[in-house]
């Protein structure tokens, strides 16, 4: 495992992630705390970036632009994306209600793409694992884990198999397709009502 530090060269991280996304064909994202930048609306992304350590750097606007550019990878129908989000990741009130509502509606829209499988894990689900951290699986050759100070890159087959198994455990209890969209629509309405 290699820990890659977060620094003022955050744009370098965005280029690395774009390369990983370009080279993989099956990408799985486990998101217990926040949606990944690939599926954030520009407004939501701006609010999130204002709350992270990256906001202390001078290149926030550049990082935002790079994150938004990376979203074009979702248009590649030769790739399969699985986004598994916990209820906390979706409903955590990081910004005002209108932005939250648009973000949730954006997730509903993305879930209709033929190459996107959006899974929603409600807090009521009984699972045998604890959602410690965000991780991404790039095919079955590499995984990255997000931590406060950077990313842990995992390349050992045994470790990757562990994360594939954990992803499966959570996915088994998640809502998908129309059931996920129904749940998301309910949460969007709740967010709108609370604003």
C-alpha positions as CSV (number, residue, x, y, z in Angstrom):
1,X,0.0,0.0,0.0
2,X,1.2,3.5,-0.8
3,X,-0.1,6.6,0.8
4,X,-0.3,9.5,-1.6
5,X,-0.3,12.9,0.2
6,X,-2.8,15.6,-0.5
7,X,-1.0,18.8,-1.4
8,X,-1.2,22.1,-3.3
9,X,-0.7,19.9,-6.4
10,X,-4.3,18.6,-6.1
11,X,-4.7,19.1,-9.8
12,X,-2.1,16.3,-10.3
13,X,-4.4,14.0,-8.3
14,X,-7.2,14.9,-10.7
15,X,-5.1,13.9,-13.7
16,X,-4.1,10.6,-12.1
17,X,-7.7,9.8,-11.3
18,X,-8.7,10.7,-14.9
19,X,-6.1,8.3,-16.2
20,X,-7.3,5.5,-13.9
21,X,-10.9,6.1,-15.1
22,X,-9.9,6.2,-18.7
23,X,-8.0,2.9,-18.4
24,X,-10.6,0.9,-16.5
25,X,-13.7,-0.7,-18.0
26,X,-15.6,-1.6,-14.7
27,X,-15.5,1.0,-12.0
28,X,-17.1,0.5,-8.6
29,X,-17.4,3.3,-6.1
30,X,-18.3,2.7,-2.4
31,X,-19.5,6.1,-1.0
32,X,-20.4,6.1,2.6
33,X,-20.0,9.8,3.3
34,X,-20.3,11.9,0.1
35,X,-21.0,11.3,-3.6
36,X,-17.8,11.2,-5.7
37,X,-17.0,14.2,-7.9
38,X,-18.0,12.2,-10.9
39,X,-21.6,12.4,-9.9
40,X,-21.8,15.8,-8.2
41,X,-23.6,18.8,-9.7
42,X,-21.4,21.9,-10.2
43,X,-23.2,23.7,-7.4
44,X,-22.8,20.8,-5.0
45,X,-19.2,20.4,-5.9
46,X,-18.5,24.1,-5.2
47,X,-20.1,23.8,-1.7
48,X,-18.1,20.6,-1.0
49,X,-14.8,22.0,-2.2
50,X,-15.3,25.0,0.1
51,X,-15.4,22.7,3.1
52,X,-12.3,20.6,2.3
53,X,-8.6,21.0,2.8
54,X,-8.3,21.6,-0.9
55,X,-10.0,25.0,-0.3
56,X,-6.8,26.1,1.4
57,X,-4.9,25.8,-1.9
58,X,-4.9,28.5,-4.6
59,X,-6.1,26.2,-7.3
60,X,-9.6,25.5,-6.1
61,X,-11.2,26.7,-9.4
62,X,-8.8,24.6,-11.4
63,X,-9.6,21.5,-9.3
64,X,-13.3,22.2,-9.8
65,X,-12.8,22.5,-13.5
66,X,-10.8,19.3,-13.7
67,X,-13.4,17.4,-11.6
68,X,-16.2,18.6,-14.0
69,X,-14.1,17.6,-17.0
70,X,-13.6,14.1,-15.6
71,X,-17.4,13.6,-15.6
72,X,-17.2,13.2,-19.4
73,X,-16.0,9.6,-18.8
74,X,-19.6,8.7,-17.9
75,X,-20.5,9.1,-21.6
76,X,-18.2,6.2,-22.5
77,X,-20.7,3.4,-23.0
78,X,-17.9,0.8,-23.1
79,X,-17.4,1.4,-19.4
80,X,-19.6,0.1,-16.6
81,X,-20.0,2.3,-13.5
82,X,-21.4,1.2,-10.2
83,X,-22.0,3.8,-7.5
84,X,-23.0,2.5,-4.1
85,X,-24.1,5.4,-1.9
86,X,-25.2,5.2,1.7
87,X,-28.2,7.2,2.8
88,X,-25.8,9.4,4.8
89,X,-23.8,10.2,1.6
90,X,-26.9,11.3,-0.1
91,X,-28.8,13.1,2.7
92,X,-26.0,14.7,4.7
93,X,-26.9,18.4,4.6
94,X,-23.7,19.9,3.3
95,X,-25.4,22.8,1.6
96,X,-28.7,24.5,1.3
97,X,-31.9,22.6,0.5
98,X,-32.2,23.7,-3.1
99,X,-28.6,22.5,-3.9
100,X,-29.3,19.2,-2.1
101,X,-32.5,18.7,-4.0
102,X,-30.8,19.3,-7.4
103,X,-28.0,16.9,-6.4
104,X,-30.4,14.1,-5.6
105,X,-32.4,14.7,-8.8
106,X,-29.0,14.5,-10.6
107,X,-28.4,11.1,-9.1
108,X,-31.8,10.0,-10.3
109,X,-31.0,11.2,-13.8
110,X,-27.6,9.4,-13.8
111,X,-29.2,6.2,-12.7
112,X,-31.1,6.1,-16.0
113,X,-27.9,5.9,-18.1
114,X,-27.3,2.4,-19.6
115,X,-23.8,2.2,-18.2
116,X,-24.5,3.4,-14.7
117,X,-25.8,1.2,-11.9
118,X,-26.7,3.5,-8.9
119,X,-27.2,1.6,-5.7
120,X,-28.6,3.2,-2.5
121,X,-28.0,1.7,0.9
122,X,-30.5,3.0,3.5
123,X,-29.6,3.4,7.1
124,X,-32.1,0.8,8.0
125,X,-30.2,-1.9,6.1
126,X,-28.7,-4.6,8.4
127,X,-25.2,-5.3,7.0
128,X,-22.4,-7.4,8.4
129,X,-19.7,-4.9,7.6
130,X,-19.0,-1.3,8.8
131,X,-18.7,1.4,6.1
132,X,-15.3,2.7,7.3
133,X,-14.2,4.6,4.3
134,X,-14.7,5.5,0.6
135,X,-13.1,3.2,-1.9
136,X,-13.0,2.7,-5.6
137,X,-12.3,-0.5,-7.5
138,X,-10.8,-0.1,-11.0
139,X,-11.6,-3.5,-12.7
140,X,-10.0,-6.0,-10.4
141,X,-6.4,-4.7,-10.7
142,X,-6.4,-1.7,-8.4
143,X,-8.3,0.0,-5.6
144,X,-8.0,3.4,-4.0
145,X,-9.1,4.3,-0.5
146,X,-9.9,7.9,0.4
147,X,-8.5,9.1,3.8
148,X,-8.3,12.6,5.3
149,X,-4.7,13.0,4.3
150,X,-4.8,11.5,0.8
151,X,-5.3,8.2,-1.0
152,X,-4.2,4.7,-0.2
153,X,-3.4,2.8,-3.4
154,X,-4.0,-1.0,-3.2
155,X,-2.5,-3.3,-5.8
156,X,-2.1,-6.6,-4.0
157,X,-4.6,-9.2,-5.4
158,X,-5.6,-10.4,-1.9
159,X,-6.4,-6.8,-0.8
160,X,-8.4,-6.0,-3.9
161,X,-10.4,-9.2,-3.5
162,X,-11.2,-8.1,0.1
163,X,-12.7,-4.8,-1.3
164,X,-14.6,-6.6,-4.0
165,X,-16.1,-8.8,-1.3
166,X,-17.0,-5.8,0.9
167,X,-18.6,-4.0,-2.1
168,X,-20.7,-7.1,-2.7
169,X,-21.8,-7.3,0.9
170,X,-23.1,-3.7,0.8
171,X,-24.5,-4.0,-2.7
172,X,-26.6,-7.1,-1.6
173,X,-28.6,-4.8,0.8
174,X,-28.9,-1.8,-1.5
175,X,-31.8,-0.5,-3.5
176,X,-31.2,-0.4,-7.3
177,X,-33.2,0.7,-10.4
178,X,-36.7,1.9,-9.9
179,X,-36.6,1.2,-6.1
180,X,-33.5,3.4,-5.8
181,X,-35.0,6.1,-7.9
182,X,-38.2,6.1,-5.7
183,X,-36.2,6.4,-2.5
184,X,-34.1,9.2,-4.0
185,X,-37.2,11.1,-5.1
186,X,-38.6,10.8,-1.6
187,X,-35.4,12.2,-0.1
188,X,-35.3,15.0,-2.7
189,X,-38.9,16.0,-1.7
190,X,-38.0,15.9,2.0
191,X,-34.9,18.0,1.3
192,X,-37.1,20.5,-0.6
193,X,-39.7,20.6,2.2
194,X,-37.0,21.3,4.8
195,X,-35.6,24.3,2.8
